């Protein structure tokens, strides 16, 4: 079960943090490490700080984008400071650990950590179903990357130990790549109906992403939504053909 929980580091600057993360993971029984576009690939310093977790480090998968790292995941949680602009569904560390363990029996799940200095971008956070914030001391909330990973890995292990015999949930949720296809389809349909303009989509799609990530439609529900969009597309195309026929008749009458 724990092997299907991915710890993802995005654009990490210091290789020592990668090694320390591998060590933090192994102490809690996790082994699936993804590195998204690291500034430098793991080196001797990373190996030194990994200590006895060299196997986790050696098996780390390096990919170019976060989308590539989570495309086959059914649940993605991104670590973030609480946003005051567009509030996203938030989890505390304990709830995060329990949710990851609860759903990992059905598909891979991921916990995403951002850059040491700037965290995750808004675009990366939008690929996450939930955001997670560690309630550190507000007067000094600066956490080292590996310390943050250790905190969350501990919560995952505690949730795992208490749920070893917990039955799988019945709901089936779509993978992230299926959700991304839905968002592309949704935006295309809204452009066809002139609800949004392709040259100026504004914040509509961001808010719709937040809505559907918060609602977390199940696989069957997502299929229904895709069917609705396909029906709208068909109706719009039919109306466009009808308008062209009317214009053609008008031209003939004029002649």
N, C-alpha and C positions, 0 to 999 in steps of 0.2 A: 504493500500500500504506500509506504513512504517513498518508494522509488519513483512513483508517478507524481510526486510533488516537486515542481521545478522552482529552484531559486534562480532568479534572473537578475544579473547586474548589467546596467545600461551605461555604456561609454565610460567605464571606470578609468580614472587617471593613474592611480598608483597600483602597481602590480602587487605590492605588499598587502593591500586590501583584498585582492583576489585570493591570495594564499590564506589570509586570516579568515575569510569567508568560508573557504573549503574546510578549515579546521572547525569553525563554529558549526557547520552543517554536520560533519561526521560525528561530533560529540553527541548530537541529538538523533543520529540514525538516518540523516538525509544524505543523498549522494548525487542528485541530479542537478548539476550546475550548468547554467547557460550564460555566456558572455556575449552581449550585444555590442558590436563595434567598439571593443576596448581600445583605449589610446595606445597601449602596448600589450602584446600578448604575454601570458605568464612566463616569468624568467626565473633566475636563481633566487631573487628575493622572495618571489611568490612561493617557491618551493620551500625556502627556509621557514617562512611564517606558516606554511601549511603543516609543518611538523609531521605528525603521523598520518596526515590526510592527503598524502601525495597521490593516492589513487583517485580521489575525488577531483583533484586538480588536473590530473592527466586525462581524465575522461570528460572534462568540461567541453561543451560544444560551443563553438564560436560561430555566430551568425551576424549578418549585416544590419538587420532591422528587428525591432520589437515585434512587428507584424509576423515576421518569419518564425520567431521564437514561440509565439502563442497561437498560431493559426489552428492547431489541432487541440487546443485546450477548451474545456467547457466552462471553466471559472478562472478569472484573472483578477488578482487584487494588486493594486498599485500603492506603494507607500507614498504619502503626501502630507504636507501641512494642510490644515483645514482651509478650504477656499471660501472667501467671503463673496466672490462674484457669482460663480455658478456652483452651488452646493451639489455635490455628488453623493450617492449613498455611501455612508461612512461606517467603518467597523473599528472596534477597539482590538487590541492585540489578542485578547482571549477569544472574542467572537470570531476573529479572523482564523485562528488556529482551528477552532471547532468547525467552521464552515469549510475550510480546505479539506479537513479529514473526513467530514461528512460526505463530500461529493467526489472524492478521489477514487472511490470504487467504480465510478461510472466512466471516467475519462481523465486525462491528465489535467492537473490544475497548476496554477503558477502564482508565485509571489514575486513582485517586481520592485527592484530598488534602483533609484536613479543615480545621477552623477553626484560626486562628493560635495560639490559646491552649489549646484543649482537644481538637483533632483531631476524629476521627469518633466518633459515639456507638456504643454496642454494637449498636443496631438497624441502623445504617448499615453497620457492619463485617460484620454477618451477611448482607448482600446481596453480599458479595465472596467469590469462590472462594478467593482467596489473600490473605494479608497480606504486606506488604513493609516491612522495617525497614532504614534506612540505618545501617550500623555506625559511627556517629560516635564521637568521643572520649568515653568514658563520664564523664570529669570535666567535660566541657563539650559536651553533645550538642545544644544549642539551634541549630537550623538555621532561617534565614529561609525562608519559604514558597517564594519564587522560586528560592532556592539549591537547595532540595530538588527543585523541578521541573527545574531545569537539570541536576542530577546524573542524574536518571532519564531525561531526554530524551537526554542524551549516551549513556547505556547503550543506549537504544532505537536511536539512530542507528548505533552501532557494530555492534549485532546485525543491523540492516538491511543495512549495507554488506557484512557477511560472508555474508549469506544472500540476496542479490539473485536468485540462480538456484536457491534452495532450493525443492524441490517442495512443494506443499500436502500437509498431512497427510490421511490417509484418513478418520480418525474424524470423525463429525459430532456436535457437542455441542449441547444445547438452549440456546435463548436464555434470558436471565434471567427474562423474563415467564413462560416455560413452567415454569421451576423454581419460581417463586412460586406458580403454580397448583397444582403438585405438592405444595408444602408446605401449602397451604390444604386440599387434598384429604386429605393424610396426617393433618393435625390433626383434621379432621372425622371421619375413619374411626376414629382412636384414641379420640375422644370417644364414638362410637357403641358401641365395644367396651368402654367404661369403663376403658381403659388409662390415660387421663388424664381429669381432670375439667375441664369447661369453665370453672368458676369459679376453678380453681386448677391451671393447667397446669404450674407449677413450671419447672424448667430442662430438662424432657424435650425440648421442641421445639428449644431452643437447641442441645442436644447432638446431636439428630438432624440439624439443619441443618449442624452442623460435620461430622458423619459423611458426609453426602451431598456436601457441598462438597469434602471431602477425597477422596472416591472419584471425583467428577466423572463420573457416569453419562453414557454417550453417549445420543443421541436415541432410538435403538431400545431401549436399556436403560430409559430413563425411561418409554417407552411401555409396556414390560412391567410396570414398577412401578405405573403408573397402572391397568393392567389387573388386577393383583393387588388393588389397593385397591377397584376396582369390583366384583370378585368377592366380596370381604369384605363390602362394603356390601350386595350382593344377598343374601348369606347371612344377614346380621344382620336385614335387613328381612323375609326369609322366616321366620326364627325368631320374630320379633315377631308376624307374622300368625298363626303356629301357636299361640303362647301365647294370643292373643286368641280363637282358635277353641276352645281347651281351656277357657278361662274361660267362654265362651258355653255350652258343653255342660254345664259344672258348674252354671251358673245354671239351665239348663233342668231338669237332674236334680233340683235342689233344689226347684224349683217343682212 
